[in-house]
Amino acid sequence: MLTPVNTNGAAFFINAVFFLMGAFLMAQVKPLKFIKQQIASESYETVGVFDVDNDNLVDIVSGGYWYKGPDFRTKHYLGSAKRYGEYYDDFSTIPLDVNGDGLTDFITGGWFGKQLIWKQNPGGRGAWQEHLIGEAGNIESSRSWDLDGDGITEIIPNTPNDSLVIYRLQLDGNKKGIGRFSKHPIFGAHGHGLGFGDINGDGRTDIIVAKGWLEAPEDTFAEEWKMHHEFDFVEASVPIIVTDVNKDGLSDLIVGQGHDYGLFWYEQKPATKKQKTQWIKHAIDPYNSQYHSMEWADIDQDGENELVTGKRYRAHNGHDPGSNDDLGLYYFKWNGETFSKQLIDYGTYGKGKGTGVYFSVSDVDNNGMKDIIVAGKDGLYIYYNKPIKQ
């Protein structure tokens, strides 16, 4: 069922100040219109978008099922992760052709089983065989990034209590995956939070964790990564976004608090002879909690990225600060001075929508506008981004 979602709704009490500020600052920007479609009531917390059966149409993969495009109404069982209480031990859906057979597999892993795995695409139907990549430790979530710029993405799990390790896909002579990964430990226990980007402007991709940032060496996999203890974000989002927010030529950080209240951006001030590099904290939204996952993407086609994020539903089984607050899914737009908060969905459980640990932004209906596909313990939904007719 398709349900219109009104992004022009009245300001809710707890967010009144932010919505009024947004209305003033964004008076010349028309909000987007989203159409909400429930795909499933499953409680998996991760969803990926890729072409499972090579029919040139994207499909949706979430937990134990994949949903065939273009309408996503036909689902196929692929094999579920083990369940621990309210959790499925499945905290990412990273698409990658691991074994080089021309079919897109995906990579996941979990907190409880402590294993990073890949699931082999059998060609669209039947169970997906599970393969071990490594004994990683407690995985909060995993992300992928081409760290060395060779066109092949690396896999980096956020393992707060264990070592930070880069897993590199091994290739054959034709640069196709052979189903195995090499393991490259670069740091010890690093806390809750993970991001990627060039912090110091040397052209290399650094890694940001809760307790600081790791400076990339010239040889990504053979040399030492240098840790800079310049901040401590405690239980930060996965990912932490690296971008030049204020266009001053320096990389800044956008950080959600995954298990508490707050969403902030940190302005980089370079080191001088008298002081070290400073990170100036600016509020984006201090009044909502559990900003655990986010995406940085241009969803309104103005050439600038927006911050898409929301409240993770029941992140610690309802024990986090703000767990009982209403659920929200939002995008935040930078206007040159501050971020303005725009509603995608909001309300109590069953009315509003929260996020899980890994969601996707992708044009699933091929209309040129990026849609938002969100899983969570409150179900799997698509928010179709529909152009507003002038």
Secondary structure by P-SEA (a helix, b strand, c coil): cbbbbbccccccccaaaaaaaaaaaaccbbbbbbbbbbccccccccccccccccccbbbbbccccccccccccbbbbcccccccccccccccccccccccccccccccccccccccbbbbccccccbbbbbbccccccccbbbbcccccccbbbbbbbcccccbbbbbbbbccccccccbbbbbbccccccccccccccccccbbbbbcccbbbbbccccccbbbbbbcccccccccccccccccccccbbbbbbccccccccbbbbbbbbcccccbbbbbbbccccccccccccccccccccbbbbbcccccccccccccccccccccbbbbbcccbbbbbbccccccccbbbbcccccccccccccbbbbbbbcccbbbbbccccccc
